[in-house]
Amino acid sequence: MNTIQDLAGECTKALVAAFPIEDVWLLEANAAKECGLKSPANLILIVRDDSQAHVVERAALEMIRKQPDWNGIDVFGFSLSAITRTPRPLLLKMALSSGRNIYSG
């Protein structure tokens, strides 16, 4: 049986091939209880500023829902500039502090 990290890695490879993703952070729900995440594994997608993060997020979610093995994975998209924004969105802040970077483009 695949672990969450294995499944997240497989999912990330597919997402990176399909979308303009700069970085992917894996944030497990138990590492960010204050965010109220529903899925055990959450991929935080950092996309180029010239991409619309919400459009990439929606399309990425549609793509992973077609793969039954990835049902325990959720995705959230942010633009690259959100990393330096003050205040930083809570979910992104938690990903950067409690998550694990699993892809850097």
MOJOJO-V391511 format. One record per residue. N is the residue number from 1. RES is the residue in three letters. D_CENTER is the distance of its C-alpha to the mean C-alpha in Angstrom with 1 decimal. Layout:
n = {N,N}
res = {RES,RES}
d_center = {D_CENTER,D_CENTER}
This chain:
n = {1,2,3,4,5,6,7,8,9,10,11,12,13,14,15,16,17,18,19,20,21,22,23,24,25,26,27,28,29,30,31,32,33,34,35,36,37,38,39,40,41,42,43,44,45,46,47,48,49,50,51,52,53,54,55,56,57,58,59,60,61,62,63,64,65,66,67,68,69,70,71,72,73,74,75,76,77,78,79,80,81,82,83,84,85,86,87,88,89,90,91,92,93,94,95,96,97,98,99,100,101,102,103,104,105}
res = {MET,ASN,THR,ILE,GLN,ASP,LEU,ALA,GLY,GLU,CYS,THR,LYS,ALA,LEU,VAL,ALA,ALA,PHE,PRO,ILE,GLU,ASP,VAL,TRP,LEU,LEU,GLU,ALA,ASN,ALA,ALA,LYS,GLU,CYS,GLY,LEU,LYS,SER,PRO,ALA,ASN,LEU,ILE,LEU,ILE,VAL,ARG,ASP,ASP,SER,GLN,ALA,HIS,VAL,VAL,GLU,ARG,ALA,ALA,LEU,GLU,MET,ILE,ARG,LYS,GLN,PRO,ASP,TRP,ASN,GLY,ILE,ASP,VAL,PHE,GLY,PHE,SER,LEU,SER,ALA,ILE,THR,ARG,THR,PRO,ARG,PRO,LEU,LEU,LEU,LYS,MET,ALA,LEU,SER,SER,GLY,ARG,ASN,ILE,TYR,SER,GLY}
d_center = {22.0,18.6,16.7,13.2,12.5,14.4,12.7,9.2,11.0,12.8,10.0,8.4,12.0,12.5,9.7,11.0,14.4,14.0,12.3,12.9,9.9,11.1,8.6,5.5,5.6,6.2,7.6,10.3,12.1,15.3,14.1,13.5,16.2,16.9,13.8,15.0,12.0,13.4,11.5,12.1,8.8,5.5,2.2,2.2,4.0,7.5,10.2,13.9,16.0,18.0,15.3,14.7,11.1,12.0,13.6,10.8,8.5,11.6,12.6,9.4,9.9,13.5,13.2,11.5,14.0,16.8,16.2,17.6,16.4,12.7,13.9,12.5,8.8,7.1,4.4,5.0,6.5,8.8,11.7,12.8,15.7,13.8,13.7,17.4,18.1,20.3,19.5,15.8,13.7,13.7,10.1,9.4,12.6,11.8,8.7,11.2,14.1,13.2,10.1,10.5,9.8,9.7,10.1,12.2,13.9}
